[in-house]
Amino acid sequence: VAPTHRRRGILRAMYTELHNRIADARYPMAALTASEGGIYGRFGYGPATIEQEFSVDRRLARFRDDAPDPGGVRMVKPADHRDDLMEIYERWRLRTPGGLIRPQALWDELLADREWVRRGGTEWFSFLHPDGYAMYRVFGDDPMVVRVGEFTAVTTDAHIALCRALLGLDLMEKVVFGTHPADPLPYLLTDHRLARLTHYEDDLWLRIMDIPTVLEARTYQAEVSAVIEISDGFRSDGGRFELQIRDGRARCTPTDAPAEVQMDLDVLGSLYFGAHKASSFAAANRLHSKDSGLTRRIDAAFVSDVPAELGFGF
């Protein structure tokens, strides 16, 4: 919204129309990435994935003697291995909460490697493993810094092998790459401080449009039986629901029974992929339950063995 037209309800009107169209099309959820973190909670969006950035001084970084060394990495030209990259990314996406489908047009754009996209860096270099890949550019000449633009690993072995390859690049001072908060790299190094955390922020935001459909779509790690009340201050997509989770699957149905857990819709969006915990929102007075044991069971149910990630920005 232009600064000359603020406080006139223009953004709310735009979002009302947008979400009416989303509802008419029967999409069960909406997603976005946010330029500002304080805008979208009022519209029921919660940050659902987290991205962090490591900056590693590769001149000093050493792997522990007991750290695995899987190997299997080779250096390739990414445009020559499009099919390999696409196949690996698709396997990664299907197992990763939040992982986006990448259309052919976006693969075209990524591999076109246009000059203006490089922002002063080199063309793409790439490491390829049977279960992962890393695409990076080199910036500067004194010092030379490696910035990883794509890091996709389907297996732990692929992740470690790619990290070893990146930190083995001679003449480079630092390697910088984005990852998730559960990345094991610091535990692989003799000095974990060398994997310095330089950036930490939200990535994908979710608004759940159809609560029963969305809660029944994923799998869960623990059993829960509760009546949940979801408040939606923007639209009327909230309500009170009986949530029964058994054998990894959920059944969610509207009910008039008294609520045992209460939260706003944006909180549910943040919980959905397992990147945030119900107990953390309870501590912040944003999730309410008289039964702390129930809150812990929700934590256990919604957690994911595979960390939530977006895959690429949009």
Secondary structure by P-SEA (a helix, b strand, c coil): ccccccccaaaaaaaaaaaaaaaaacccbbbbbbccccccccccccccbbbbbbbbccccccccccccccccbbbbcccccaaaaaaaaaaaaaacccbbbbcaaaaaaaaccccccccccccccccccccccccccccccccbbbbbcbbbbccaaaaaaaaaaaaacccccbbbbbbcccccccccccccccccccbbbbcbbbbbccaaaaaaccccccccbbbbbbbbcccccbbbbbbbbcccbbbbbbbcccccbbbcaaaaaaaccccccaaaaaaacccccccaaaaaaaaaaacccccccccccc
